[in-house]
Amino acid sequence: MAPRLPLLVAVLAICLLPARGCVLCDPKVKKELDNLRTAYLPDHLDQQHHESFMLRVKQAVKEFNDLEIDENSFMGVIDQHTLEKVSWSLIKDIKRMTESAVKGELFVKEFFWMLKIQKDIYARHMARFQKEVFCPNKCGTMLQTLIWCQTCEKQVHSCHKSVFCGERLVKVHRLEDLVLNCELSWHQAAEGLTKYSFYRVWKNNTESLVSEGKEPTLSKPRVGPEDEGKYRCVLGSVQKTPATILSFTVKVLPERLEEETLPTSADNLTVAHFHDATKTK
Ligand SMILES: *[C@@H]1O[C@H](CO)[C@@H](O)[C@H](O)[C@H]1NC(C)=O
């Protein structure tokens, strides 16, 4: 959670540029292609075809990026994890081809067929990356390190969404524990987060700091009527804009009565089930 990234925050400005195939950003893929040229082609393809073959291969790999530029398919960026997956898939197939020792025209044909299949695999991985990894925050600001396929540079991308992440109503019975949780699902994956600050917001619209730290929760044992009211959580980031702002309205209900804490019908069901199980033994 400590600030661990350069304050350089990049803006996605990629859309109109023809992206280099993202997989070529992985040095392992480059090495595998070099290896193909120097170690495999000499014994398996006429010398005169080497150069044009390699050019066509590089072109085909670049064409992996012929995807619709769209938040659902491709934005010209990839993360390290997805890059590892797509490049591993491609390298595995290149190795499989070179191990089969197929030669000449058949080799060329099979190689491009393999690349066509890899292109589909790549598109699927990219769609998944866009859906699940790229800017998963629905509100607030999330920083994530991405690789720009155009230049293969790693930069920090800032996913800006609406500043406020909403308001939550929290009901708690008198003398029980109040817990306000400010953590959102994407916080774990976000970079450049600093700390969670909880404020009590008074009726006169001033606020006072209640707690501050790496813990995403504010806890208060044995609440009383004086704890009712508005609270605010601000998750800071290395940028000027906070990562998340959440509001809470706390309502303190009367003390819970004894019988409400007796086993619920769900507990009774579990007990009945247990008895059945012992009978069948
Ligand atoms: C606002 O209300 C709080 C709590 O009632 C109080 O402590 C504080 O002094 C008030 N501030 C102003 C500026 O009136």
The ligand as an SDF file (V2000), in Angstrom:
LIG
                    3D

 14 14  0  0  0  0  0  0  0  0999 V2000
  -19.9620   21.5880   14.8150 C   0  0  0  0  0  0  0  0  0  0  0  0
  -20.5430   20.5700   15.6270 O   0  0  0  0  0  0  0  0  0  0  0  0
  -19.6250   19.8190   16.4180 C   0  0  0  0  0  0  0  0  0  0  0  0
  -20.3940   18.7190   17.1330 C   0  0  0  0  0  0  0  0  0  0  0  0
  -21.6070   19.1090   17.5850 O   0  0  0  0  0  0  0  0  0  0  0  0
  -18.8480   20.7280   17.3510 C   0  0  0  0  0  0  0  0  0  0  0  0
  -17.9210   19.9960   18.1170 O   0  0  0  0  0  0  0  0  0  0  0  0
  -18.1420   21.8030   16.5630 C   0  0  0  0  0  0  0  0  0  0  0  0
  -17.4910   22.7020   17.3820 O   0  0  0  0  0  0  0  0  0  0  0  0
  -19.1140   22.5430   15.6260 C   0  0  0  0  0  0  0  0  0  0  0  0
  -18.3440   23.4300   14.7640 N   0  0  0  0  0  0  0  0  0  0  0  0
  -18.7510   24.6290   14.4140 C   0  0  0  0  0  0  0  0  0  0  0  0
  -17.8360   25.4160   13.5380 C   0  0  0  0  0  0  0  0  0  0  0  0
  -19.8030   25.0980   14.8270 O   0  0  0  0  0  0  0  0  0  0  0  0
  1  2  1  0
  1 10  1  0
  2  3  1  0
  3  4  1  0
  3  6  1  0
  4  5  1  0
  6  7  1  0
  6  8  1  0
  8  9  1  0
  8 10  1  0
 10 11  1  0
 11 12  1  0
 12 13  1  0
 12 14  2  0
M  END
$$$$
